[in-house]
Structure formats: C-alpha cells, structure tokens
Amino acid sequence: GFTGNVIVANLAYNAGQEVYSSYLTVIAAVLFAYDAPRLYRLIILQKYTIANKFQPNISRHFKTIRLVLKTVAVLFLLVLGFSTYANYKYHPYKIPQTSGLKGTYGYYNVREFKLNNQIIPYSRTDTNRWQNVVFEKWATISIKSAKPIRLDSSNGEGFHPLDIDRNYESAGVGDRRYFAYSADTVSHILALRNKNKNHKTEQYQLKYEILNDSTIILKGLNEQKDSVYAVLERITRKYMLYEGRRKPVKL
C-alpha cells in the first residue's frame, strides 16, 4: 500500500531513504500477513468472516518487563528529542557551521556589473552577467547568472566535517552557483570557492565595501584573473515560512 509507494518513490528519485523505507515496508508486510487470509475472505470472496479476538495471556513477570521497556523507550525518545533540537540549534550538519559576514544576510539585486572594466547591462541571457546575489546567515554566497552549470546529482545527504563539502544547498540546483567563503574582516576580503564538485576550480578573491545597510560593492578577480566589479542592492523579501500562515501578510 502506502509504504510500498514510498519505497518505489525513493528508488525512482534517489531520495536517500531506500533502506529505511524498505524497513518500514517489511514491518507493514509482517503485520498485514496476519490478517491477510481474513481480509481476502471478506473483500475478495465476500464471505462471512469472524474478526480476530485473540487476547494474549500475559504473566505478571512479562508485565513488569513490558513496563520497564516502555519506560526505557520513553526516556530514549526524550533524550533523542533534546539531542535532535540541540543539533538543529547549534550543530546543523547539512548547512555550514561558519557564520556569515555580519550585517550582509539578504537578497541583493546586482545593480551594476563590470567584467574586465567593461559594463555589462542587466541580462537574463548573458553568461557573464550576475543577476542577483544571496548572502546566507552562514558562510555561503549564491550567485544567479545564465552561465551553464553541470549539476551536482547527489542528494546532499550525509555528514561532512568541512563546510565546502556540505552541498545540501547546491545539490540538484541548476540556475545558481553556491560558494563557500572565508572573510578577512580586517582587509575586507572574501575568498569564494564553488561548492559544486563539478566546478571546484571556480573561485573569486573579492574586496568588499559595505556602503550602508542595503548596498555592498564587490570587486576583485576570478580564477581566470578576470576583474569583476558588482554593486549589490538589498531587496526586502518576505518569506511565508517565516511570516506564518495565520498572520495577515501584505506583499
């Protein structure tokens, strides 16, 4: 039934939960097998069928063991819940651990862009022109452009100790380039490295200048020593996940 559909979907889309969904399907099959003959008689043959009313005779000793096991299970779930929340709050394994550059989090339109000192007007088709840039709360910058991308076909699962290898954000994405970065806040320099394993050589060394709370200037070199200059303007965007479903929102 439903669990069978889940395992087929995991296999078809390489969702990364094949073993777990198979485990649930086996459990469901074992539970279903006990009542399968009666269900066949009732639904397929449409004959009178007596429901199973078997009640196990549980001894006092077994009841004590069951109570102990239930207590252990409840304690385990409590500990698991607290540890899961702590992991989510302080050590999320799918997103980078390093904090992003202070005061830069947000979505930015690229108002002006130059490559090798040549101004490139806004374009959705120019492969060199940046369209918009996102600074995450952690040390990731994503850049949207029309430059072709060879997809990272992994599903972004698994634990990776290094931020550059945590590709949950970029796996399967075809219209943005995700960069892990380190920030030298004294010299105001950002060192960007592409997180896509198929574009590991793509890098930038950019000097940043924060003019105000909504404008950032980036200028520097890419891995081919081409000069890059970009003026970024923050755009205030409302995300429904943060705004909440039950509060009135004006877009």
GIPE-V594613 format. One record per residue. RES is the residue in one small letter. OMEGA is omega in degrees with one decimal (999 if undefined). Layout:
res=[RES	RES]
omega=[OMEGA	OMEGA]
//
This chain:
res=[g	f	t	g	n	v	i	v	a	n	l	a	y	n	a	g	q	e	v	y	s	s	y	l	t	v	i	a	a	v	l	f	a	y	d	a	p	r	l	y	r	l	i	i	l	q	k	y	t	i	a	n	k	f	q	p	n	i	s	r	h	f	k	t	i	r	l	v	l	k	t	v	a	v	l	f	l	l	v	l	g	f	s	t	y	a	n	y	k	y	h	p	y	k	i	p	q	t	s	g	l	k	g	t	y	g	y	y	n	v	r	e	f	k	l	n	n	q	i	i	p	y	s	r	t	d	t	n	r	w	q	n	v	v	f	e	k	w	a	t	i	s	i	k	s	a	k	p	i	r	l	d	s	s	n	g	e	g	f	h	p	l	d	i	d	r	n	y	e	s	a	g	v	g	d	r	r	y	f	a	y	s	a	d	t	v	s	h	i	l	a	l	r	n	k	n	k	n	h	k	t	e	q	y	q	l	k	y	e	i	l	n	d	s	t	i	i	l	k	g	l	n	e	q	k	d	s	v	y	a	v	l	e	r	i	t	r	k	y	m	l	y	e	g	r	r	k	p	v	k	l]
omega=[-175.7	-178.5	175.2	176.6	-179.4	-178.7	178.0	178.5	178.3	179.5	-176.7	-174.6	178.9	-173.7	175.6	-178.6	-175.4	-177.0	-178.2	179.8	175.9	178.0	178.7	179.6	178.0	177.7	179.8	-179.8	178.8	178.8	-178.8	-175.4	-177.2	-177.9	-177.0	179.9	179.9	178.1	177.7	-179.2	-177.1	-171.4	-175.6	-178.2	179.8	177.9	178.3	-175.6	179.0	179.6	178.8	-179.9	-178.2	175.8	-176.9	177.3	-173.6	179.4	179.6	179.1	179.7	177.7	178.2	178.6	-179.6	178.6	178.6	-179.7	177.8	178.9	178.3	-179.5	179.0	178.3	178.4	179.8	177.6	178.9	179.0	179.3	179.2	-179.2	177.8	178.1	179.0	177.4	178.7	-174.2	-170.1	-175.9	177.8	-171.9	-178.3	179.6	-177.3	178.9	-176.2	179.3	178.6	179.3	-173.9	175.0	-176.6	-175.1	177.0	-179.0	-174.1	169.0	178.3	-175.5	-178.3	-178.8	177.2	172.5	-175.5	176.8	176.6	179.9	175.5	-179.6	-178.5	-178.8	175.5	-176.4	179.4	-174.5	-180.0	-172.0	172.7	178.9	175.7	-176.9	177.2	170.4	178.4	175.9	175.3	-171.2	174.7	172.8	175.9	-176.7	177.1	175.5	179.8	-179.6	-177.6	-179.1	170.6	-170.6	167.2	-171.6	177.5	-177.5	176.1	-179.9	176.7	179.6	177.0	-177.9	-177.6	-179.2	-176.6	-178.0	179.6	-170.1	-179.9	-178.7	-168.6	-176.5	177.3	-178.1	-174.0	-176.7	176.6	176.9	-175.5	-177.2	166.2	-178.3	171.1	-174.9	170.9	-173.8	176.6	179.6	-179.0	-179.4	175.1	175.9	-175.5	175.3	-178.8	-177.6	178.9	-176.5	178.5	-179.7	-175.2	-177.9	-177.8	-176.4	174.8	167.9	-171.2	172.2	-177.1	177.2	179.5	-176.5	178.0	-175.3	-178.7	-176.5	178.0	174.4	176.1	176.6	-178.1	-174.7	171.1	-175.5	178.4	179.2	172.3	179.0	-178.1	177.0	-178.4	174.0	-176.0	176.7	-178.3	175.6	180.0	179.7	178.1	179.8	-174.4	179.2	179.7	-177.2	-178.9	-175.9	-171.4	178.1	178.2	-176.8	174.2	-178.7	999]
//
